[in-house]
Amino acid sequence: MKPMPGEANIFPKSAHVRAIIDLAEDAIISIDRNQHMILFNRAAERIFGYHAAEVLGHPLDLLLPQRIAALHREEVRNFEKAPEEARRMAERREIYGRRKDGAEFPAEASISKADVDGEWIFTVILRDVTERKLAEKSMRTSLDEKEALLKEIHHRVKNNLQVISSLLGLQSRLIVDAPTRRAFQESQNRVHSMALVHERLYQSESLSEIDSQEYVGELTAHLFISYGVSMSRVKLDLQVDKAPMNMDAAVPCGLVLNELVSNCLKYAFPDGRKGEIRIGLRRSGGRLTQLVVADDGVGLPADATLWSTKSLGLRLVRILADQMGATVEVNSGGGTEVRLNFAKGGEGKTS
């Protein structure tokens, strides 16, 4: 039996059950098949601003913004025919309530149904999520500000490194001594490899990871141009997994690649000799597992090893390999191959 407007709430009749319902933090509102309210607990009074006597017997539309009232009525009718006994309301859209003063608020709600004496009774449990939405908005704003700041930092670091690279380039043009000029050029390429990481991070959506394939491709293309080597003479075979790489891994890997590829371009193909450079970068389970730089050039001198050489570049390779937790293998036969193998989780040592 539906109460008349203003009639005291007598559903449910058990005072004990009613006391439990009134202790709930969420609004609990029951409606009959005609979608008129027959239960309105204290939390509902607090959230909506109505006393129970003001709403009992009235349509549930009283508590809804007019623009969604028809959709809500249809949702309840569809739920009556559905086999399930409970469901979350408005799963594909936001739901709003309307307070007594007309103010709207975001809400989360679920609905259940029960057959009572041959009549369907629907119960809506509703939570006001205004404070949570405001907190989420504040967090999103804060996150957007931090992302903008991080983006600006990457941009400025990249610009500063490019300035340093340009200064090294300008200075090298004034140097007559060939070995000294070459040392400046090599330092310029090292700075460029680091600047490229920040440029890729600046352009990345995540701001913390870069695409391995894109980075290696751009880095090697720059080195070919820097040393004036045509890819029609020395072919480049990139076998790089398309996977994200964080800054802690990208910087040392970029420096290692810079040194090894530079050595290939400088020494492996003398007197216009043709050949190929192969770069392999393998990842597994989100971890770097292997880095390979190989060429089919003249190979290393018989008495040369990665550990005995006094070359700054190869010393850097050894230092960076230790930093990344990698072992280094060098094979020279029909060319030169340098292989860095990373232990499980070794990439994390760069952080």
Disulfide bonds with the S-S distance in Angstrom:
none
